[in-house]
Amino acid sequence: MTDYDLNHDGVTDAETHDYNGDGYSETTVYDRNEDGVADAVGVDSNADGYNDTVYYDDNEDGHVDGYSTDTNGNGVADTYHSV
């Protein structure tokens, strides 16, 4: 796991996880408002450096509110889904 303090205030804003040790992060967890609760989780399932799917918790209730997918692998979300 690698922690990132993007605004240099001493609080982790994002962390990446390389579960299989191949040098690529399979998941990235984002905490936009630094309250300790994950606001989004990105999944890079094919180790290309781009999140294939990002799950969002917009209202911070601990449940997924929606997700986006990059279906053609260009690093840009192509579809958005509400749940």
N, CA, C and O atoms as a Maestro MAE file, in Angstrom:
{
 s_m_m2io_version
 :::
 2.0.0
}

f_m_ct {
 s_m_title
 :::
 protein
 m_atom[332] {
  # First column is atom index #
  i_m_mmod_type
  r_m_x_coord
  r_m_y_coord
  r_m_z_coord
  i_m_residue_number
  s_m_chain_name
  s_m_pdb_residue_name
  s_m_pdb_atom_name
  i_m_atomic_number
  :::
  1 25 0.850 -1.175 0.000 1 A "MET " " N  " 7
  2 3 0.000 0.000 0.000 1 A "MET " " CA " 6
  3 2 0.891 1.232 0.000 1 A "MET " " C  " 6
  4 15 1.892 1.290 0.714 1 A "MET " " O  " 8
  5 25 0.520 2.205 -0.801 2 A "THR " " N  " 7
  6 3 1.212 3.482 -0.844 2 A "THR " " CA " 6
  7 2 0.205 4.576 -0.563 2 A "THR " " C  " 6
  8 15 -0.852 4.627 -1.192 2 A "THR " " O  " 8
  9 25 0.524 5.460 0.384 3 A "ASP " " N  " 7
  10 3 -0.350 6.576 0.734 3 A "ASP " " CA " 6
  11 2 0.094 7.831 0.003 3 A "ASP " " C  " 6
  12 15 1.286 8.045 -0.219 3 A "ASP " " O  " 8
  13 25 -0.881 8.664 -0.371 4 A "TYR " " N  " 7
  14 3 -0.594 9.931 -1.028 4 A "TYR " " CA " 6
  15 2 -1.276 11.063 -0.285 4 A "TYR " " C  " 6
  16 15 -2.468 10.994 0.014 4 A "TYR " " O  " 8
  17 25 -0.513 12.102 0.009 5 A "ASP " " N  " 7
  18 3 -1.032 13.327 0.596 5 A "ASP " " CA " 6
  19 2 -0.959 14.385 -0.489 5 A "ASP " " C  " 6
  20 15 0.044 15.090 -0.604 5 A "ASP " " O  " 8
  21 25 -1.995 14.501 -1.273 6 A "LEU " " N  " 7
  22 3 -1.965 15.318 -2.480 6 A "LEU " " CA " 6
  23 2 -1.901 16.814 -2.211 6 A "LEU " " C  " 6
  24 15 -1.356 17.562 -3.023 6 A "LEU " " O  " 8
  25 25 -2.449 17.264 -1.085 7 A "ASN " " N  " 7
  26 3 -2.419 18.697 -0.784 7 A "ASN " " CA " 6
  27 2 -1.445 19.033 0.348 7 A "ASN " " C  " 6
  28 15 -1.440 20.159 0.844 7 A "ASN " " O  " 8
  29 25 -0.629 18.073 0.757 8 A "HIS " " N  " 7
  30 3 0.451 18.282 1.724 8 A "HIS " " CA " 6
  31 2 -0.026 18.831 3.074 8 A "HIS " " C  " 6
  32 15 0.622 19.692 3.668 8 A "HIS " " O  " 8
  33 25 -1.158 18.324 3.545 9 A "ASP " " N  " 7
  34 3 -1.646 18.762 4.846 9 A "ASP " " CA " 6
  35 2 -1.457 17.704 5.928 9 A "ASP " " C  " 6
  36 15 -1.909 17.885 7.058 9 A "ASP " " O  " 8
  37 25 -0.788 16.595 5.588 10 A "GLY " " N  " 7
  38 3 -0.522 15.549 6.566 10 A "GLY " " CA " 6
  39 2 -1.587 14.476 6.655 10 A "GLY " " C  " 6
  40 15 -1.452 13.542 7.445 10 A "GLY " " O  " 8
  41 25 -2.652 14.587 5.857 11 A "VAL " " N  " 7
  42 3 -3.738 13.623 5.860 11 A "VAL " " CA " 6
  43 2 -3.761 12.909 4.502 11 A "VAL " " C  " 6
  44 15 -3.650 13.551 3.458 11 A "VAL " " O  " 8
  45 25 -3.906 11.586 4.523 12 A "THR " " N  " 7
  46 3 -3.924 10.802 3.293 12 A "THR " " CA " 6
  47 2 -5.164 11.113 2.466 12 A "THR " " C  " 6
  48 15 -6.287 11.059 2.968 12 A "THR " " O  " 8
  49 25 -4.950 11.440 1.183 13 A "ASP " " N  " 7
  50 3 -6.042 11.710 0.253 13 A "ASP " " CA " 6
  51 2 -6.351 10.503 -0.626 13 A "ASP " " C  " 6
  52 15 -7.484 10.330 -1.073 13 A "ASP " " O  " 8
  53 25 -5.346 9.672 -0.873 14 A "ALA " " N  " 7
  54 3 -5.512 8.504 -1.728 14 A "ALA " " CA " 6
  55 2 -4.477 7.464 -1.328 14 A "ALA " " C  " 6
  56 15 -3.413 7.794 -0.805 14 A "ALA " " O  " 8
  57 25 -4.806 6.209 -1.582 15 A "GLU " " N  " 7
  58 3 -3.842 5.137 -1.362 15 A "GLU " " CA " 6
  59 2 -4.013 4.099 -2.451 15 A "GLU " " C  " 6
  60 15 -5.124 3.832 -2.911 15 A "GLU " " O  " 8
  61 25 -2.890 3.516 -2.858 16 A "THR " " N  " 7
  62 3 -2.913 2.500 -3.898 16 A "THR " " CA " 6
  63 2 -2.510 1.160 -3.302 16 A "THR " " C  " 6
  64 15 -1.768 1.095 -2.322 16 A "THR " " O  " 8
  65 25 -3.016 0.090 -3.915 17 A "HIS " " N  " 7
  66 3 -2.761 -1.266 -3.434 17 A "HIS " " CA " 6
  67 2 -2.283 -2.137 -4.591 17 A "HIS " " C  " 6
  68 15 -2.962 -2.247 -5.612 17 A "HIS " " O  " 8
  69 25 -1.121 -2.751 -4.432 18 A "ASP " " N  " 7
  70 3 -0.577 -3.708 -5.403 18 A "ASP " " CA " 6
  71 2 -0.636 -5.073 -4.732 18 A "ASP " " C  " 6
  72 15 0.315 -5.479 -4.065 18 A "ASP " " O  " 8
  73 25 -1.739 -5.776 -4.905 19 A "TYR " " N  " 7
  74 3 -1.978 -7.019 -4.171 19 A "TYR " " CA " 6
  75 2 -1.104 -8.177 -4.616 19 A "TYR " " C  " 6
  76 15 -0.744 -9.021 -3.795 19 A "TYR " " O  " 8
  77 25 -0.749 -8.241 -5.904 20 A "ASN " " N  " 7
  78 3 0.007 -9.393 -6.384 20 A "ASN " " CA " 6
  79 2 1.497 -9.096 -6.564 20 A "ASN " " C  " 6
  80 15 2.241 -9.968 -7.014 20 A "ASN " " O  " 8
  81 25 1.949 -7.886 -6.223 21 A "GLY " " N  " 7
  82 3 3.357 -7.554 -6.235 21 A "GLY " " CA " 6
  83 2 3.981 -7.400 -7.606 21 A "GLY " " C  " 6
  84 15 5.194 -7.554 -7.748 21 A "GLY " " O  " 8
  85 25 3.173 -7.097 -8.633 22 A "ASP " " N  " 7
  86 3 3.723 -6.972 -9.982 22 A "ASP " " CA " 6
  87 2 4.123 -5.543 -10.341 22 A "ASP " " C  " 6
  88 15 4.547 -5.286 -11.467 22 A "ASP " " O  " 8
  89 25 3.994 -4.615 -9.399 23 A "GLY " " N  " 7
  90 3 4.373 -3.232 -9.641 23 A "GLY " " CA " 6
  91 2 3.251 -2.346 -10.127 23 A "GLY " " C  " 6
  92 15 3.446 -1.142 -10.292 23 A "GLY " " O  " 8
  93 25 2.066 -2.917 -10.362 24 A "TYR " " N  " 7
  94 3 0.903 -2.151 -10.789 24 A "TYR " " CA " 6
  95 2 -0.137 -2.155 -9.678 24 A "TYR " " C  " 6
  96 15 -0.383 -3.178 -9.039 24 A "TYR " " O  " 8
  97 25 -0.738 -1.002 -9.462 25 A "SER " " N  " 7
  98 3 -1.783 -0.911 -8.436 25 A "SER " " CA " 6
  99 2 -3.087 -1.439 -8.992 25 A "SER " " C  " 6
  100 15 -3.595 -0.935 -9.993 25 A "SER " " O  " 8
  101 25 -3.627 -2.453 -8.341 26 A "GLU " " N  " 7
  102 3 -4.912 -3.007 -8.770 26 A "GLU " " CA " 6
  103 2 -6.077 -2.147 -8.292 26 A "GLU " " C  " 6
  104 15 -7.107 -2.077 -8.962 26 A "GLU " " O  " 8
  105 25 -5.927 -1.494 -7.146 27 A "THR " " N  " 7
  106 3 -6.977 -0.612 -6.643 27 A "THR " " CA " 6
  107 2 -6.382 0.690 -6.127 27 A "THR " " C  " 6
  108 15 -5.254 0.730 -5.634 27 A "THR " " O  " 8
  109 25 -7.165 1.746 -6.252 28 A "THR " " N  " 7
  110 3 -6.831 3.047 -5.681 28 A "THR " " CA " 6
  111 2 -8.052 3.519 -4.908 28 A "THR " " C  " 6
  112 15 -9.168 3.515 -5.429 28 A "THR " " O  " 8
  113 25 -7.835 3.923 -3.668 29 A "VAL " " N  " 7
  114 3 -8.910 4.401 -2.807 29 A "VAL " " CA " 6
  115 2 -8.744 5.905 -2.652 29 A "VAL " " C  " 6
  116 15 -7.657 6.383 -2.326 29 A "VAL " " O  " 8
  117 25 -9.818 6.651 -2.885 30 A "TYR " " N  " 7
  118 3 -9.790 8.105 -2.802 30 A "TYR " " CA " 6
  119 2 -10.655 8.585 -1.637 30 A "TYR " " C  " 6
  120 15 -11.760 8.088 -1.422 30 A "TYR " " O  " 8
  121 25 -10.138 9.551 -0.897 31 A "ASP " " N  " 7
  122 3 -10.885 10.209 0.181 31 A "ASP " " CA " 6
  123 2 -10.819 11.710 -0.087 31 A "ASP " " C  " 6
  124 15 -9.941 12.401 0.430 31 A "ASP " " O  " 8
  125 25 -11.741 12.205 -0.887 32 A "ARG " " N  " 7
  126 3 -11.683 13.596 -1.357 32 A "ARG " " CA " 6
  127 2 -11.760 14.623 -0.243 32 A "ARG " " C  " 6
  128 15 -11.065 15.638 -0.291 32 A "ARG " " O  " 8
  129 25 -12.586 14.381 0.751 33 A "ASN " " N  " 7
  130 3 -12.761 15.375 1.810 33 A "ASN " " CA " 6
  131 2 -11.991 15.036 3.085 33 A "ASN " " C  " 6
  132 15 -12.163 15.698 4.109 33 A "ASN " " O  " 8
  133 25 -11.145 14.009 3.027 34 A "GLU " " N  " 7
  134 3 -10.239 13.642 4.120 34 A "GLU " " CA " 6
  135 2 -10.961 13.382 5.442 34 A "GLU " " C  " 6
  136 15 -10.493 13.796 6.503 34 A "GLU " " O  " 8
  137 25 -12.092 12.702 5.373 35 A "ASP " " N  " 7
  138 3 -12.807 12.361 6.601 35 A "ASP " " CA " 6
  139 2 -12.548 10.928 7.036 35 A "ASP " " C  " 6
  140 15 -13.135 10.459 8.012 35 A "ASP " " O  " 8
  141 25 -11.675 10.227 6.320 36 A "GLY " " N  " 7
  142 3 -11.352 8.848 6.664 36 A "GLY " " CA " 6
  143 2 -12.270 7.822 6.042 36 A "GLY " " C  " 6
  144 15 -12.085 6.624 6.251 36 A "GLY " " O  " 8
  145 25 -13.261 8.267 5.276 37 A "VAL " " N  " 7
  146 3 -14.202 7.376 4.605 37 A "VAL " " CA " 6
  147 2 -13.926 7.433 3.104 37 A "VAL " " C  " 6
  148 15 -13.814 8.518 2.532 37 A "VAL " " O  " 8
  149 25 -13.816 6.278 2.471 38 A "ALA " " N  " 7
  150 3 -13.539 6.232 1.035 38 A "ALA " " CA " 6
  151 2 -14.695 6.824 0.251 38 A "ALA " " C  " 6
  152 15 -15.848 6.439 0.442 38 A "ALA " " O  " 8
  153 25 -14.382 7.762 -0.631 39 A "ASP " " N  " 7
  154 3 -15.392 8.376 -1.495 39 A "ASP " " CA " 6
  155 2 -15.457 7.692 -2.853 39 A "ASP " " C  " 6
  156 15 -16.488 7.734 -3.524 39 A "ASP " " O  " 8
  157 25 -14.356 7.060 -3.260 40 A "ALA " " N  " 7
  158 3 -14.313 6.364 -4.544 40 A "ALA " " CA " 6
  159 2 -13.233 5.291 -4.492 40 A "ALA " " C  " 6
  160 15 -12.217 5.443 -3.814 40 A "ALA " " O  " 8
  161 25 -13.471 4.210 -5.215 41 A "VAL " " N  " 7
  162 3 -12.489 3.143 -5.341 41 A "VAL " " CA " 6
  163 2 -12.329 2.841 -6.826 41 A "VAL " " C  " 6
  164 15 -13.295 2.508 -7.512 41 A "VAL " " O  " 8
  165 25 -11.106 2.961 -7.309 42 A "GLY " " N  " 7
  166 3 -10.807 2.661 -8.704 42 A "GLY " " CA " 6
  167 2 -10.168 1.296 -8.824 42 A "GLY " " C  " 6
  168 15 -9.350 0.911 -7.988 42 A "GLY " " O  " 8
  169 25 -10.537 0.561 -9.863 43 A "VAL " " N  " 7
  170 3 -10.016 -0.786 -10.088 43 A "VAL " " CA " 6
  171 2 -9.354 -0.826 -11.467 43 A "VAL " " C  " 6
  172 15 -9.980 -0.515 -12.480 43 A "VAL " " O  " 8
  173 25 -8.069 -1.218 -11.486 44 A "ASP " " N  " 7
  174 3 -7.328 -1.406 -12.735 44 A "ASP " " CA " 6
  175 2 -7.143 -2.905 -12.916 44 A "ASP " " C  " 6
  176 15 -6.176 -3.477 -12.413 44 A "ASP " " O  " 8
  177 25 -8.060 -3.541 -13.627 45 A "SER " " N  " 7
  178 3 -8.066 -5.003 -13.706 45 A "SER " " CA " 6
  179 2 -7.085 -5.563 -14.729 45 A "SER " " C  " 6
  180 15 -6.758 -6.748 -14.672 45 A "SER " " O  " 8
  181 25 -6.605 -4.741 -15.667 46 A "ASN " " N  " 7
  182 3 -5.701 -5.268 -16.691 46 A "ASN " " CA " 6
  183 2 -4.291 -4.672 -16.606 46 A "ASN " " C  " 6
  184 15 -3.509 -4.833 -17.544 46 A "ASN " " O  " 8
  185 25 -3.948 -3.994 -15.516 47 A "ALA " " N  " 7
  186 3 -2.605 -3.464 -15.235 47 A "ALA " " CA " 6
  187 2 -2.078 -2.548 -16.337 47 A "ALA " " C  " 6
  188 15 -0.899 -2.608 -16.687 47 A "ALA " " O  " 8
  189 25 -2.961 -1.692 -16.890 48 A "ASP " " N  " 7
  190 3 -2.507 -0.753 -17.906 48 A "ASP " " CA " 6
  191 2 -2.291 0.653 -17.347 48 A "ASP " " C  " 6
  192 15 -1.949 1.572 -18.090 48 A "ASP " " O  " 8
  193 25 -2.490 0.820 -16.046 49 A "GLY " " N  " 7
  194 3 -2.297 2.116 -15.418 49 A "GLY " " CA " 6
  195 2 -3.531 2.988 -15.381 49 A "GLY " " C  " 6
  196 15 -3.493 4.096 -14.846 49 A "GLY " " O  " 8
  197 25 -4.634 2.502 -15.947 50 A "TYR " " N  " 7
  198 3 -5.897 3.242 -15.933 50 A "TYR " " CA " 6
  199 2 -6.939 2.454 -15.145 50 A "TYR " " C  " 6
  200 15 -6.965 1.224 -15.185 50 A "TYR " " O  " 8
  201 25 -7.792 3.175 -14.432 51 A "ASN " " N  " 7
  202 3 -8.881 2.516 -13.726 51 A "ASN " " CA " 6
  203 2 -9.939 2.092 -14.737 51 A "ASN " " C  " 6
  204 15 -10.483 2.925 -15.461 51 A "ASN " " O  " 8
  205 25 -10.226 0.794 -14.782 52 A "ASP " " N  " 7
  206 3 -11.265 0.289 -15.676 52 A "ASP " " CA " 6
  207 2 -12.651 0.593 -15.128 52 A "ASP " " C  " 6
  208 15 -13.581 0.875 -15.884 52 A "ASP " " O  " 8
  209 25 -12.778 0.533 -13.824 53 A "THR " " N  " 7
  210 3 -14.041 0.811 -13.155 53 A "THR " " CA " 6
  211 2 -13.773 1.651 -11.920 53 A "THR " " C  " 6
  212 15 -12.813 1.403 -11.191 53 A "THR " " O  " 8
  213 25 -14.621 2.645 -11.683 54 A "VAL " " N  " 7
  214 3 -14.536 3.466 -10.476 54 A "VAL " " CA " 6
  215 2 -15.903 3.432 -9.811 54 A "VAL " " C  " 6
  216 15 -16.919 3.734 -10.436 54 A "VAL " " O  " 8
  217 25 -15.916 3.060 -8.538 55 A "TYR " " N  " 7
  218 3 -17.145 3.018 -7.732 55 A "TYR " " CA " 6
  219 2 -17.196 4.260 -6.857 55 A "TYR " " C  " 6
  220 15 -16.194 4.636 -6.248 55 A "TYR " " O  " 8
  221 25 -18.365 4.901 -6.792 56 A "TYR " " N  " 7
  222 3 -18.523 6.156 -6.069 56 A "TYR " " CA " 6
  223 2 -19.490 6.030 -4.904 56 A "TYR " " C  " 6
  224 15 -20.502 5.335 -4.988 56 A "TYR " " O  " 8
  225 25 -19.162 6.709 -3.821 57 A "ASP " " N  " 7
  226 3 -20.070 6.881 -2.687 57 A "ASP " " CA " 6
  227 2 -20.221 8.380 -2.482 57 A "ASP " " C  " 6
  228 15 -19.527 8.967 -1.653 57 A "ASP " " O  " 8
  229 25 -21.121 9.003 -3.230 58 A "ASP " " N  " 7
  230 3 -21.243 10.453 -3.230 58 A "ASP " " CA " 6
  231 2 -21.828 11.037 -1.954 58 A "ASP " " C  " 6
  232 15 -21.464 12.146 -1.562 58 A "ASP " " O  " 8
  233 25 -22.723 10.315 -1.303 59 A "ASN " " N  " 7
  234 3 -23.353 10.869 -0.102 59 A "ASN " " CA " 6
  235 2 -22.732 10.342 1.193 59 A "ASN " " C  " 6
  236 15 -23.262 10.584 2.278 59 A "ASN " " O  " 8
  237 25 -21.613 9.624 1.086 60 A "GLU " " N  " 7
  238 3 -20.816 9.169 2.231 60 A "GLU " " CA " 6
  239 2 -21.618 8.371 3.258 60 A "GLU " " C  " 6
  240 15 -21.467 8.561 4.465 60 A "GLU " " O  " 8
  241 25 -22.473 7.475 2.761 61 A "ASP " " N  " 7
  242 3 -23.225 6.614 3.670 61 A "ASP " " CA " 6
  243 2 -22.657 5.202 3.717 61 A "ASP " " C  " 6
  244 15 -23.227 4.325 4.366 61 A "ASP " " O  " 8
  245 25 -21.527 4.975 3.028 62 A "GLY " " N  " 7
  246 3 -20.900 3.670 3.036 62 A "GLY " " CA " 6
  247 2 -21.432 2.720 1.988 62 A "GLY " " C  " 6
  248 15 -21.055 1.549 1.966 62 A "GLY " " O  " 8
  249 25 -22.312 3.208 1.108 63 A "HIS " " N  " 7
  250 3 -22.882 2.385 0.047 63 A "HIS " " CA " 6
  251 2 -22.531 2.975 -1.313 63 A "HIS " " C  " 6
  252 15 -22.427 4.194 -1.454 63 A "HIS " " O  " 8
  253 25 -22.349 2.128 -2.299 64 A "VAL " " N  " 7
  254 3 -22.037 2.582 -3.653 64 A "VAL " " CA " 6
  255 2 -23.253 3.274 -4.247 64 A "VAL " " C  " 6
  256 15 -24.352 2.721 -4.261 64 A "VAL " " O  " 8
  257 25 -23.041 4.507 -4.743 65 A "ASP " " N  " 7
  258 3 -24.113 5.266 -5.383 65 A "ASP " " CA " 6
  259 2 -24.072 5.150 -6.898 65 A "ASP " " C  " 6
  260 15 -25.085 5.351 -7.568 65 A "ASP " " O  " 8
  261 25 -22.911 4.829 -7.434 66 A "GLY " " N  " 7
  262 3 -22.774 4.688 -8.867 66 A "GLY " " CA " 6
  263 2 -21.387 4.216 -9.236 66 A "GLY " " C  " 6
  264 15 -20.500 4.113 -8.388 66 A "GLY " " O  " 8
  265 25 -21.214 3.932 -10.508 67 A "TYR " " N  " 7
  266 3 -19.899 3.524 -10.979 67 A "TYR " " CA " 6
  267 2 -19.748 3.907 -12.437 67 A "TYR " " C  " 6
  268 15 -20.730 4.049 -13.166 67 A "TYR " " O  " 8
  269 25 -18.499 4.070 -12.849 68 A "SER " " N  " 7
  270 3 -18.193 4.371 -14.244 68 A "SER " " CA " 6
  271 2 -17.243 3.312 -14.772 68 A "SER " " C  " 6
  272 15 -16.478 2.714 -14.016 68 A "SER " " O  " 8
  273 25 -17.297 3.088 -16.074 69 A "THR " " N  " 7
  274 3 -16.431 2.086 -16.689 69 A "THR " " CA " 6
  275 2 -15.750 2.679 -17.919 69 A "THR " " C  " 6
  276 15 -16.309 3.523 -18.620 69 A "THR " " O  " 8
  277 25 -14.531 2.212 -18.158 70 A "ASP " " N  " 7
  278 3 -13.767 2.549 -19.350 70 A "ASP " " CA " 6
  279 2 -13.759 1.302 -20.214 70 A "ASP " " C  " 6
  280 15 -12.932 0.413 -20.010 70 A "ASP " " O  " 8
  281 25 -14.658 1.225 -21.166 71 A "THR " " N  " 7
  282 3 -14.840 -0.007 -21.935 71 A "THR " " CA " 6
  283 2 -13.823 -0.192 -23.066 71 A "THR " " C  " 6
  284 15 -13.605 -1.316 -23.517 71 A "THR " " O  " 8
  285 25 -13.200 0.898 -23.529 72 A "ASN " " N  " 7
  286 3 -12.263 0.754 -24.640 72 A "ASN " " CA " 6
  287 2 -10.802 0.942 -24.228 72 A "ASN " " C  " 6
  288 15 -9.921 0.914 -25.087 72 A "ASN " " O  " 8
  289 25 -10.523 1.134 -22.933 73 A "GLY " " N  " 7
  290 3 -9.164 1.176 -22.433 73 A "GLY " " CA " 6
  291 2 -8.375 2.424 -22.741 73 A "GLY " " C  " 6
  292 15 -7.145 2.384 -22.732 73 A "GLY " " O  " 8
  293 25 -9.047 3.548 -23.015 74 A "ASN " " N  " 7
  294 3 -8.324 4.777 -23.332 74 A "ASN " " CA " 6
  295 2 -8.114 5.678 -22.118 74 A "ASN " " C  " 6
  296 15 -7.587 6.782 -22.256 74 A "ASN " " O  " 8
  297 25 -8.518 5.225 -20.932 75 A "GLY " " N  " 7
  298 3 -8.324 6.004 -19.720 75 A "GLY " " CA " 6
  299 2 -9.430 6.998 -19.430 75 A "GLY " " C  " 6
  300 15 -9.329 7.765 -18.472 75 A "GLY " " O  " 8
  301 25 -10.479 7.004 -20.231 76 A "VAL " " N  " 7
  302 3 -11.614 7.909 -20.047 76 A "VAL " " CA " 6
  303 2 -12.874 7.083 -19.842 76 A "VAL " " C  " 6
  304 15 -13.129 6.135 -20.585 76 A "VAL " " O  " 8
  305 25 -13.667 7.444 -18.824 77 A "ALA " " N  " 7
  306 3 -14.907 6.710 -18.561 77 A "ALA " " CA " 6
  307 2 -15.863 6.843 -19.740 77 A "ALA " " C  " 6
  308 15 -16.112 7.943 -20.235 77 A "ALA " " O  " 8
  309 25 -16.387 5.718 -20.175 78 A "ASP " " N  " 7
  310 3 -17.324 5.697 -21.296 78 A "ASP " " CA " 6
  311 2 -18.771 5.587 -20.848 78 A "ASP " " C  " 6
  312 15 -19.670 6.104 -21.512 78 A "ASP " " O  " 8
  313 25 -19.000 4.925 -19.739 79 A "THR " " N  " 7
  314 3 -20.355 4.741 -19.258 79 A "THR " " CA " 6
  315 2 -20.436 5.079 -17.772 79 A "THR " " C  " 6
  316 15 -19.484 4.862 -17.023 79 A "THR " " O  " 8
  317 25 -21.567 5.604 -17.364 80 A "TYR " " N  " 7
  318 3 -21.852 5.914 -15.976 80 A "TYR " " CA " 6
  319 2 -23.138 5.206 -15.577 80 A "TYR " " C  " 6
  320 15 -24.104 5.171 -16.339 80 A "TYR " " O  " 8
  321 25 -23.139 4.657 -14.404 81 A "HIS " " N  " 7
  322 3 -24.293 3.914 -13.922 81 A "HIS " " CA " 6
  323 2 -24.650 4.369 -12.516 81 A "HIS " " C  " 6
  324 15 -23.768 4.543 -11.675 81 A "HIS " " O  " 8
  325 25 -25.926 4.559 -12.259 82 A "SER " " N  " 7
  326 3 -26.422 4.829 -10.912 82 A "SER " " CA " 6
  327 2 -26.971 3.540 -10.339 82 A "SER " " C  " 6
  328 15 -27.532 2.718 -11.063 82 A "SER " " O  " 8
  329 25 -26.811 3.365 -9.042 83 A "VAL " " N  " 7
  330 3 -27.368 2.185 -8.404 83 A "VAL " " CA " 6
  331 2 -28.306 2.575 -7.296 83 A "VAL " " C  " 6
  332 15 -28.877 1.706 -6.637 83 A "VAL " " O  " 8
  :::
 }
 m_bond[331] {
  # First column is bond index #
  i_m_from
  i_m_to
  i_m_order
  :::
  1 1 2 1
  2 2 3 1
  3 3 4 2
  4 3 5 1
  5 5 6 1
  6 6 7 1
  7 7 8 2
  8 7 9 1
  9 9 10 1
  10 10 11 1
  11 11 12 2
  12 11 13 1
  13 13 14 1
  14 14 15 1
  15 15 16 2
  16 15 17 1
  17 17 18 1
  18 18 19 1
  19 19 20 2
  20 19 21 1
  21 21 22 1
  22 22 23 1
  23 23 24 2
  24 23 25 1
  25 25 26 1
  26 26 27 1
  27 27 28 2
  28 27 29 1
  29 29 30 1
  30 30 31 1
  31 31 32 2
  32 31 33 1
  33 33 34 1
  34 34 35 1
  35 35 36 2
  36 35 37 1
  37 37 38 1
  38 38 39 1
  39 39 40 2
  40 39 41 1
  41 41 42 1
  42 42 43 1
  43 43 44 2
  44 43 45 1
  45 45 46 1
  46 46 47 1
  47 47 48 2
  48 47 49 1
  49 49 50 1
  50 50 51 1
  51 51 52 2
  52 51 53 1
  53 53 54 1
  54 54 55 1
  55 55 56 2
  56 55 57 1
  57 57 58 1
  58 58 59 1
  59 59 60 2
  60 59 61 1
  61 61 62 1
  62 62 63 1
  63 63 64 2
  64 63 65 1
  65 65 66 1
  66 66 67 1
  67 67 68 2
  68 67 69 1
  69 69 70 1
  70 70 71 1
  71 71 72 2
  72 71 73 1
  73 73 74 1
  74 74 75 1
  75 75 76 2
  76 75 77 1
  77 77 78 1
  78 78 79 1
  79 79 80 2
  80 79 81 1
  81 81 82 1
  82 82 83 1
  83 83 84 2
  84 83 85 1
  85 85 86 1
  86 86 87 1
  87 87 88 2
  88 87 89 1
  89 89 90 1
  90 90 91 1
  91 91 92 2
  92 91 93 1
  93 93 94 1
  94 94 95 1
  95 95 96 2
  96 95 97 1
  97 97 98 1
  98 98 99 1
  99 99 100 2
  100 99 101 1
  101 101 102 1
  102 102 103 1
  103 103 104 2
  104 103 105 1
  105 105 106 1
  106 106 107 1
  107 107 108 2
  108 107 109 1
  109 109 110 1
  110 110 111 1
  111 111 112 2
  112 111 113 1
  113 113 114 1
  114 114 115 1
  115 115 116 2
  116 115 117 1
  117 117 118 1
  118 118 119 1
  119 119 120 2
  120 119 121 1
  121 121 122 1
  122 122 123 1
  123 123 124 2
  124 123 125 1
  125 125 126 1
  126 126 127 1
  127 127 128 2
  128 127 129 1
  129 129 130 1
  130 130 131 1
  131 131 132 2
  132 131 133 1
  133 133 134 1
  134 134 135 1
  135 135 136 2
  136 135 137 1
  137 137 138 1
  138 138 139 1
  139 139 140 2
  140 139 141 1
  141 141 142 1
  142 142 143 1
  143 143 144 2
  144 143 145 1
  145 145 146 1
  146 146 147 1
  147 147 148 2
  148 147 149 1
  149 149 150 1
  150 150 151 1
  151 151 152 2
  152 151 153 1
  153 153 154 1
  154 154 155 1
  155 155 156 2
  156 155 157 1
  157 157 158 1
  158 158 159 1
  159 159 160 2
  160 159 161 1
  161 161 162 1
  162 162 163 1
  163 163 164 2
  164 163 165 1
  165 165 166 1
  166 166 167 1
  167 167 168 2
  168 167 169 1
  169 169 170 1
  170 170 171 1
  171 171 172 2
  172 171 173 1
  173 173 174 1
  174 174 175 1
  175 175 176 2
  176 175 177 1
  177 177 178 1
  178 178 179 1
  179 179 180 2
  180 179 181 1
  181 181 182 1
  182 182 183 1
  183 183 184 2
  184 183 185 1
  185 185 186 1
  186 186 187 1
  187 187 188 2
  188 187 189 1
  189 189 190 1
  190 190 191 1
  191 191 192 2
  192 191 193 1
  193 193 194 1
  194 194 195 1
  195 195 196 2
  196 195 197 1
  197 197 198 1
  198 198 199 1
  199 199 200 2
  200 199 201 1
  201 201 202 1
  202 202 203 1
  203 203 204 2
  204 203 205 1
  205 205 206 1
  206 206 207 1
  207 207 208 2
  208 207 209 1
  209 209 210 1
  210 210 211 1
  211 211 212 2
  212 211 213 1
  213 213 214 1
  214 214 215 1
  215 215 216 2
  216 215 217 1
  217 217 218 1
  218 218 219 1
  219 219 220 2
  220 219 221 1
  221 221 222 1
  222 222 223 1
  223 223 224 2
  224 223 225 1
  225 225 226 1
  226 226 227 1
  227 227 228 2
  228 227 229 1
  229 229 230 1
  230 230 231 1
  231 231 232 2
  232 231 233 1
  233 233 234 1
  234 234 235 1
  235 235 236 2
  236 235 237 1
  237 237 238 1
  238 238 239 1
  239 239 240 2
  240 239 241 1
  241 241 242 1
  242 242 243 1
  243 243 244 2
  244 243 245 1
  245 245 246 1
  246 246 247 1
  247 247 248 2
  248 247 249 1
  249 249 250 1
  250 250 251 1
  251 251 252 2
  252 251 253 1
  253 253 254 1
  254 254 255 1
  255 255 256 2
  256 255 257 1
  257 257 258 1
  258 258 259 1
  259 259 260 2
  260 259 261 1
  261 261 262 1
  262 262 263 1
  263 263 264 2
  264 263 265 1
  265 265 266 1
  266 266 267 1
  267 267 268 2
  268 267 269 1
  269 269 270 1
  270 270 271 1
  271 271 272 2
  272 271 273 1
  273 273 274 1
  274 274 275 1
  275 275 276 2
  276 275 277 1
  277 277 278 1
  278 278 279 1
  279 279 280 2
  280 279 281 1
  281 281 282 1
  282 282 283 1
  283 283 284 2
  284 283 285 1
  285 285 286 1
  286 286 287 1
  287 287 288 2
  288 287 289 1
  289 289 290 1
  290 290 291 1
  291 291 292 2
  292 291 293 1
  293 293 294 1
  294 294 295 1
  295 295 296 2
  296 295 297 1
  297 297 298 1
  298 298 299 1
  299 299 300 2
  300 299 301 1
  301 301 302 1
  302 302 303 1
  303 303 304 2
  304 303 305 1
  305 305 306 1
  306 306 307 1
  307 307 308 2
  308 307 309 1
  309 309 310 1
  310 310 311 1
  311 311 312 2
  312 311 313 1
  313 313 314 1
  314 314 315 1
  315 315 316 2
  316 315 317 1
  317 317 318 1
  318 318 319 1
  319 319 320 2
  320 319 321 1
  321 321 322 1
  322 322 323 1
  323 323 324 2
  324 323 325 1
  325 325 326 1
  326 326 327 1
  327 327 328 2
  328 327 329 1
  329 329 330 1
  330 330 331 1
  331 331 332 2
  :::
 }
}
